[in-house]
Amino acid sequence: MTRSAGGGGLLRRHRDFRLLWCGETAGKFGASVTGVAMPLIAVSDLRAGTFQVGLLSAAAWVPWLVIGLPAGAWVDRVRRRPVMLAAAVASLLLFAAVPAAAAFGRLSIGLLLVVALLTGTAAVFFQTAYTAYLPGLLEPADQAEGNAKLHGSASAAQIAGLGSGGLITQLAGAVNGLFANAATLLVSLLCLAGIRHREPRPPRAGRRRGGLAGEVGEGLRLVAGDPWLRTLTLFGAASNLALMGYQSIRVVFLVQDVGLGPGTVGVLVAAAGAGGVAGAFAARRVAGRFGTARATLLFEVGLAVFALLMPLTVGGTGVLLFVAGGFCVTAGVVGGNVIKAGFLQSYCPPELLARLTATTAFVNYGTIPLGALLGGALGTALGLRTAMWITTAGVPLAGLVLLLSPVRRARDLPTCRRPVDGAGSAGASGGSRRARAGG
């Protein structure tokens, strides 16, 4: 673990964290440009239908269902930074291949689906390794600040990326927007390569007799047997189903039903995403004042109700309803994520963190492709505005998982685990602190 001496902010005094922060911020910017460009390529260049756009969104998340669990167990066996580097290289080449294919007249929906599927596979390995890598880079006392800075800057980068994505697609074309993601992935790659911290090799003695399958099972038992981990994982799954349901069709909704142009769509989505910055920087203060469990309910349940403003969006000043609803939802999701990230880092043993990340992601992210397909199917069958009503209503309804759990009765989320049967299930014990991330 890298020690940072001296006072001042973490970005100023910790070189390796600064590089990780720069790389992650650049990567989130590029990913947000792609989040606008890919559906616009499908709609504008390839005349794709609503269901095909939903299928494109789903393809990026299917790998979590297919390889998420074994990827987590495998990442626990190796150093995390080389995995992140390899994943970034693969994504860079894949995104650059789309405008190259368009230049040769080979662009198709099938190609976009393959690129989304393969870059989603790379993202499984990158995100799993990244989540497990951060606690080894920072001292425990720095982790809360690190989580807040990473989530806050990621939200700011996503806002800039969404706004820039609309502008880039309007000026240079949607296909060329993917060059922006390739460039930011190169920046991310260089930043990761410049980090001096070197992880120790994971000990072989820590591996289970059952091999990879046994380690996957251990991660599943850890989540299923712990009431706190189980609650947050099930909530994340329900929430992501609804979130991706409306996010997969929001661009088509704003273009076709509301009648907006690509540039305006990018600006609106970016303005709604500004809530993520507010949520990231409010999370620590709200959790410190009210407790991490109560703050989780405020962010994930209270703010989620405003999702119902988005289906009311109409032209003119009516677009402010989309911005207000999206701002509140994004603030709630990111604020909740900051708290959950710290909770997991303090609550879970480091040697199990990648496995825990992959197990929770398998459940959480596994509903994302289902949500994307649901949004596309509802939009095709019932119309886009009706589909927006149904999917946005699911966002506050997901909060019932938290309200029917131990989170509702606690002030703070626990910070340590107490083994119950020695097998991997655990009960929570004592203490209160700050931290958590989720959704």
N, C-alpha and C positions, 0 to 999 in steps of 0.2 A: 504494500500500500504506500502510495506516495505521500510524504509528509510535506506540508506547506508551512513555512515559517513566516512570521511577521504579521502585521495587522493589515487592515484594508480589506476590500472586497475580494471574493474568491477569484474572479477573473483577473484581477491585477496581480495577485501573489502566487497563483498556481499555473505555471506554464502549460503543463499537460492538459489540465482541465480547460484552459483557454483554447487549446487546439481542438479538443473534443467538441467544445461548444461551437467554435467556428465551423467545423465540419458538419455537425448536426444541423446548425442553422442553415447552412448552404443547401444541405440535402433536403430539408423541409421546404425551402423556397422552391427548389426544382420540382419536388413532388407535387406541390400545389399548382404550379404552372401546368404540369401534366394532368392533374385532376380536372382542370378546365379544358385543356387542349384535346385530351383523348375523346371525351363525349362529343366535343364540337367537330373533331375529325369524322367521327361516325355519323353525326347528324348532317353536317354541312357538306363534307366531301364525298361521303359514301351513301348518303340518303338512308341511313339506318332507321329502323322503327324503334318505338319506345321499349319493346321487349329486348331488342338487340343491345340497346344502350344499357339496360339493366344487366344483361348477360355479361357485357364487357366489364362492368363494375364487379360482378360476382367473380369473374375469372381471377382477378387479382388477389382474392381472399380464399379461394378454394384450397390452395396449398396448406393453409393452416389446418384444415380438416384432414388432409391426406398425410402430411409429413410432420405436422407440428409436434406431436408427442415424441417420436424417435429423435427429432432434431434437438429437442431440449435435453434429452438424456445424453446424446452424443456431445453437445456443446459443453456439458459438465465434465467431459473427459479430456478436453483439449483447451489450449489457450484461446481466449476469445478474440483478441485483436486480429490475428491472421484470418479468422473466419469473417470478420467484418470487412477486411480488405478485399478478400476474394469476392464477397457478395457485392461490394461496390463496383468492382471491375466488371462483373457480369452484367449488372444493371446498366452501367454506362454503355456497354457495347450493344445491348438490346434496344435501348431507347434511341441510340444513334442509327440503328438499322431501319427505323420507321421512315424518316425522311429520305434515307438512301433508297429504300424500296419505292417510295413515291416518285423519286426522280427517274426511276427506270420503269414506271408504269405498273408496278407489281403490288401496289397497296390494295388491301382488301380487309373486310371485317374479320375474315379468318386469321390474317396476319396479326391484326390488332389483338385478337383473342389469345393467340400464341404468345405474343410479347407480354400481355398482361399476366398470363399464367406463369411464364418463366421469371418475370421480374417479381411477381408475388412469391415465388419459391425462394428467390434470393433474399427477399425481405424477411421471410421466416427465419433464416439463419442469421441475418444481420440484427434483427430486433431482439432475438433471443440472446445472442452474444452480447449485444450492447447493454441490455438490462442487467445481465450478470457481471459485466465489465466495470460499470460505474462504481459499485461499492468497493472494489479493489483499488480504484484510483484515488478515492477520497477518504479522509478520516471520517469516522462516524459523526463528529461534531460539524463537519462541513456538508454532510449529505443533504440536509434540509434546504440549505441555501443553494446547493448544486441542483437539486430537483426543481426548485422554483425558477432558477435562471434558465435551465434547459427547457422547461415547459413554457416559460414566458417568451423566450426568444424564438422557440419553435412556433408558437402562436403568432408572433409578430411576423416571422418569415412566411408563414402560411397566408397571412393577410396580404402581405406584399406580393406573394406569388400568385394568389388568386386574382388580385387586381391587375398585376402584370400579365397574367395568362390571358385575360380578356383583351388587354391592349395589344399584346404580341400577336394573338390570333387575328385581330382586326387589321393590324398593319402588315404582318408578314405571312399570315396564313396559319391555320391550326397545326398543320404538319410541321412547319418550321419551329413551332413552339417547343417541340421535343428536343431541339438542340439546346435550349436553355437548361433542361433537366440534365442532359449529358454534360454540359459545362459545369453545373453545380456539383454533380457527382465526381467530376475530376477534382474540384476544390476539396470536397470531402475526403477523397482518397489521399490527396497530398497532406491534409491535416492529420489524418490517422497515421500516415507513414512517418510524420514528424514527432509523434509522441515518444518520449524517452522511456517511460515506465514499462517495465517488462514483467509480465506475470510469471509466477513460479509454475512449473509443470504440475498439473493436478496429480495427487498421489494415486498410484495403482491400487493401493490397499483399500481405498475408499470405495472401490467398485463392488457391486453386489454379485453374488454367485449366479444369479439368474441372468447375467449379462444385460444387454440393452433392454430386452423385454422386462426383466426384473426391475430395472431402474425406472422404466416407464410406469410400471405398476406401482412403484413406490410413490411417484409423483401423484398418481391418481388417488391413492389411498390418503396421502397427505391432505389433499384438497377436500376429498369426500368426508374425511373424518374430523375435520376442524370446522366448527360452526362459523367462525369469522371468515376463513378463506372460502368456505362453501357459499356463504351468503353473498360476498362480494363477487364471486365468480358467476353465480346464477344471475345476479343483478346485471353484471356486465353483458351477459348473453342476451337477456331480455331487452336491455337498453340498446345494444348494438343492432338487434333485429329491427327495432323501430327507427333508429337513427339512419341506418343504411337504406331502409325502405324509402324515406323521403329524400335522402341525399342522392340516391341513384337516379331520381327523376326530376330533381329541382331545376337543373339546367334546361331540360326539355320543357318543363312547366313554365319557366320564365320566358323562354323563347316562343313557344307555341301558344300557350294560354294567355299570358300577360302581354305578349307582343314586343319583347325587348330585344335589342341587338346584342351581339357577343360582348362588345366592350362594356355595355351597361350591366350585363349579367355578371361579368367579372368583378366590377366595382361593387355591386350589391352583395355578392357572396363574400367578397373581402371585407366589406363593412360589417356584415353579420359575424364574420370570423374574428373581428376585433374584440369580441367578448372573451376570447381565449386569453388575451394579454391581461385583461382585467381580472379574470378568474385566477390566473397563475400567480399574480402578485397580491391578490387578496387572500389567497388560501392560507398562508402561514399566519396572517393577522387574525383572520376569522377563527381558525383552529386554535390559536393561542388564547383567544378571548372566550370562546364558547365550548371548546373541546373538539377533538378530531371527529368523534362520532356525530355530534350535533352539527358540526360544519358539513360533514358528508351529507346529512339529510337536507340541509339548507341548499347546498349546491346541486345535489342530484335529484331532489324531489321538488323543492320550492321553486327553483328557477325553470325546471322542466315544463311547468304548466304553460309558460309563455310560448311553447312550440305551437300552440293552437292559433297563434296570430298569423302564421305563415300561409295557411290555405286561404286567408282572407285577402291576399295580395291582389291588387288591381293596378292598372296603369296610373301614371301621374303621381300624386303624393301618396297613393295607396301602396307604393313600393316600400314605404317606411315601415309598414306592418311586417314585411319580410325581414327587414333589417333588425327591427326590435325583437322579433321572435327568435331569429337566428343568433343575435347577440346574447340573449339570456341563456339559450340552450348551450351555446359554446362556452360561455363563462362557467356554467354549471359543470359541464363535462371536464374542462381543463382544470378547474379548481378541485373537483373531486379526484382527478388523476394525480395532482400534486400530493394530495393527502395520502392517497393509496400507495404511491411509490415509496414514500417514506415509511409507511406502515409495513410494507413487504420487506424492505431492506432491514428494518430493525427486528421484525418478527420471525423471519425465515433464516435458518442457518446458511451461510454463504455457499457451502458445498452443495446445497439443494436449490439454490436460487434459479439457475437456468432451467432445471426440471420443473420447478414451481411455475416459472414464467411460461414455459411451453404448455403445461397442463391447463393453466388458467386461460392462456391464449387459445388453446384448442377449443375450449368451450365458448369463450368470449367472441373470438374472431370467427369461430365456426358458424355462428348465426349471421355473420355479415353477408356472405354470398346468398344465404337464404333470404335475407332482407332485401338485397338488390334484386333478386328474382321476383320476390313478392311485389316490390314497388313497380317493376316493369310489367308484371302480369296484371296488377290492379289498374295501372294506367291504361293498358291496352283494353281491358274488359269494361272498366267503369268510367274511364276518362281521367285526365290528369288531376283535376281539382279534387274530385272525390277520392282519388288515391292519396293525395296529399292530406286530406282530412283523416283518413283511416290511419296512415302511418305516423303522422304527427301526434295523434291521440295516444299512440302506443308509448310515446316518450314519457309522459308523466305516469302512465299506468305501470310502467316497469318499476317505478318507485315502490310499489306495493311489496316487492321482495324485501326491501330494506325495512319498511314499516312493520313487517311481520317477523322480524328477526331480532337478535340481541342488540343490533345497532340502535334500535329505537329506544332501548332502556338505558343505554350507556352514555356517559359524558364523553369518554375517550375510547378510542380503539386501543387494544392491548399492545404492549411492546415486546413481549417475550412469550414463548410457548412452554407448556409443561406436558411432558409425555404422559399418555394415559395407559397404553398397553404395550409400549415398547416397539410397536410395529410400524409406526408411521402416522397414526392418528394422534391428535393432540388436543388438549384443552388450553384455553387462554388463561393467563395469569397476570395478576397485578399490573401495576404501574399505569401511568398515563404519560403520554408524550405527544409529539406532534408528528404528523406525516401520514401519507396515504396517496394513492393515485388510482384511477380506475376508468371503467366505462368502456 
